[in-house]
Amino acid sequence: MGLWDGFLSLGAKVNKVDGDDVRISDGDIGDRFPALKIEKSDKELLKIAKAWQKAWEGYKGKITKRQEKNKNYWLGKHFEEAVAEKRNAIVDNRIFTDVETLIPIVAGQNPEPLVLADNSESGDDLAGKVAKHLAYQADTQKLKLIIQQSTRNWMLDLIGVVKYGWDIVEDDIETKILSVRKLILDPDATIGVRGYTGGYVGEFKKERADKVIRGFPNMEKVITEKVGGEMWTEIEFIEWWTADVLFWTFREEVMGKIKNPHWNYDEDQSVPDFDEAGFQKLDSGGEPQDKIITTPGKNHFKTRRMPYTFLAGLFNTGEHPHDDTSLIEQVIPQQDLINKRQRQLDKNADQTNGGLVLDSNVFTKEQGAQAANALRTGGAILAPGGVAAVKRETGTPLPSFITQTLQDYRAEIDNIMGIHATTKGEAPQTKTLGGQILLEQADKTRASSITVWVEQFADEIFNWWTQLMYVYYDVTHTAAILGEEKKEEFIALINDDMIGKLLVSVKEGSMIPKDPLTKRGEAIDLWKAGALDPLSLFVALDHPDPKAAAERLFQHKKLEASGYAATGITGEGGEVSMADGVTPPPVAI
């Protein structure tokens, strides 16, 4: 996804209408697509864009400072360079460890799509195909990593964001992680349960001049003059989105404009107009008369949307798009105190080594240096008067509460972040098993509050992918997934088959990782309760051949029911040796 997001995604026939052409000249980059007409003039669009940008410039200053501070603390840059040079700038970066521990907890694995349709056979079949295609996209696009990076961006920049488009090379959906710092948002909008409430998004972009001219040939003269003929020079422009319109501006020019390309628009078709008797109507001149029939476009969404999904809102009071605070901002005071305590401990450790007090009547400066070196290396110090001329001084140890407050500050950061030592795999803060379990449960509770928002973020991603399938899957696309018994399964999907409405969501809790021991324990509990069949049991236990193991267990239970107690299986024929010495006929396994 890049400069050509809008143009290259106009391939679907439903988006083509008569009008001026937008040409991508290189054949290997794209074809010729007709541009969609926009009612507003270039002058009006430019005026609106300038107003949007001016409003944003007045808002972003203080946000940028907060973002930079969060990033620096995450990186471990807790001091200004001048300050760090003047003193021993020890950094115990608790923020980094807690952030990087929390992220895989709230987004530990790919979310599982949940797709519902009507109760008809065709609806259920479509829902199943779409769900498998969504799972395929989640795997090939590495959705787990996209969500993890977006979560990290949210914690640092107060908003995480992804953008959708159509990859013309791969001929498939593309999801791109963006930095919110590259965007222009409505400062009066909010991001919450209903997503971004603003009416526009601007995105700063950079591209080589020659590539921009290929996309916007009408801008050749302006751009060439701007770069002085150096066509490899990068220029910056802004891509503007609303729900209805996509356009690009460069300084005082509107480079191009089209309607929202990610939408199937209604199609008007001219057909003969017949009267009640079945004869075609004639116009006033006696010519056959036609009528216009409008075919509604098929879409997953009810209304057009901008191709962005934002992760924010957990700490938002509904006044601005960015969150009003963040977990990092909440723990910065404690992090500063930790660094201060570490400096105090470090200085005290140096002072503990102490020094020498020497009689100046006995030692010269050079001899004093030799004596200090002898003390360091364990050598002898020779002086008239012996110990009377030499005295060793040691520093006074810090009170014990200093080290205790260091632990308290660390614990407070863990409490705020919801990541305790037990969760991070460190030495537990409490020695009792019950205490450790309580801490782990508290961490999961904190993480679950974030996971709710992350799951909603993934939910919106799945819904956008479904919309793009409706628009761009005008030829059959095949998804390869692992089906039953871990066998590869190929699922074909084309938008002509996507009839009816689908409910697309994320299976609750599917993003929270479960370790193998937990899965095994759950399977064994279900087996003991009689709520699990043998094959599913061995699959959950990750048995190398679950089917064969289930068959052996079935035969074993069958023999037990017959009054025999199997002690082992011997012989190539599968003979079963019995405890009472009786050998029954061979059993096929």
C-alpha positions, 0 to 999 in steps of 0.5 A: 500500500502506498501512493496508489491506494486510491487509484489501484483499488478502482479495479472493481467494475462497480466503481467505474463511471464515465469521466476524466481518466486517471492514468498510471503510465507504467504497465507493471504498476497498474491499468487505466482507471476512470476517475469518479466525479466529485461535486466540490471544486478543487478550490473548495477542497483546498480551502477545506483542507487548509482549515483542517490542517490549521485546526490540527496544528494548534492542537498537536503541539502538546500531544507531540511532547507527551508522545516523545516523553513516553517514547524516551522513557520506553527506550530508557532515555530518562535524562537529558543528554546534558544531565546524563553527562554531568552525573552517573545517569543510572537507569533501571527501566521498569517501564520497558519490561512491563510494557513488553510483558503486557503486550503479548498478554493482551495480544498473544495470538491471532484473534479467531473470527466469528461469522454468522449469517441467516439459518439457511444452508447457503447462508451457513456455507457463506459464513463458513467460507468467509470465516476461513478466509478471514483466518487465512488473512490473519495468518498471512498478514501476521495479524497478531504482530500487527495488533501487538505493534498497534498496541505498543503505538497506543501506549507510546503515542496515545493512539494505535492505527492501521490502514486498509488498501488493496495490494495490486501486486499480491492481488489481495487485501493489505493492512498497514500499521501507521504512526498516528504522528503522520495523521491529521485528525479532527481535534474535537473528535473522539475515539471510543466505543464507536470508533473515530467520530471525526469527519476526515483524516489527513495523511502525510506522505512522501514519494519520489517526484517521478512516481508522483507525476506518473500518478498525477500527470497534471502536476508534472510542471508544478512538481518538476519546477519544485524539485529543479528537475531532480526527479528522484527527489522526494516530495511531501503531500497530503492524502485526505479521506472522508467517508465519501471523497478521497483527494490529494493536495500539494502546497496550493494545488489539488493533485487529484480527487475520486470518490471513496474507492472501497465501496460498491456503488449503485449501478444505473442500467438502461432497459426497454420500458414496456406498457401493461400490454407488453409493448415498448413505450414510445417517446414523443418522437415515436422512438422506443423509450427506455427506463433506468433501473438502479441495482444497489451495490453489495456491501458489508458496511451500511455506510461508507467509511474511511479506511482507518481503524484506531486503537484508543479510548480506554483512558479517554474522557471524550474530549479529544481523539488521543487518550487523556493519559497512558499507563506509561505516563502514570508510572513516570514519577515512580520510574524517576524515583527508582532511578534516583534510588539506584544512583544513591545506592551506587554512590553508597557502594562506591563510598563503602570501599572508603579510602586512606588517611595518611600522615603527611609528615610520613608520606609524600604525595607519590608515596600516598598513591603507592600506599593506596595501590598497595591497599587495593592489590593487597600489598604491604604498606611500609611506614614509620609508626605503622598503623599510627601513620595509616588509617582506613576510612569507610562510608556510612551504609544507607539506612535499610528503608532506602532499599525497601523504598526501591522495592516499593517503587518497583511494586507500584509500577507493577501494580499500575501496569498490572504486571507483577514479578510472578507474571514476568517470570521473576522471583515472586513478591510473595512466597505463598502459592495462594499469594502468587495466584492472587497476583496472577489473577490481578494481572489478568484482570488488568490485562483483560480490561485492555484486551476488551479494547484490543478485541474490538480493534481486531473486530473492526479489522475483520469487518474491514477485510469483509468489506474489501472482499465484497468490493475486490473479490470480483475473481475467485480467491482461494485460501489455504487453511489447516482443516480437520486432522491438520490437513490442508484445505482450500476454500474458494470465494468470489463476491458474486456468492456474497449475498445477504448480510453477515455478522462478523466479530471476534471470538471472545478470549481468543487472543489471550494465549493459553500455555500447553499445560493449561490446555492439557489440564482442561482436556483432562478435566473434561475427560474426567467429567465425561464431556470429551471424546477420546479423539479430542482428548488426544488432540488436545494432548498433542499426541503424535497420532491421536486417531491411533491412540483413540482406537487403542483406548477404545479397544482397551475399554472394550476388553475391560468391559469383557472382564479382561485386564490388559497388561500389554500388547505384543506380537506383530498381529496385535495380540493382547496378553491378559493378566489371567493368562487367557489370550483372546483373538488378535484385535485390529488397531 
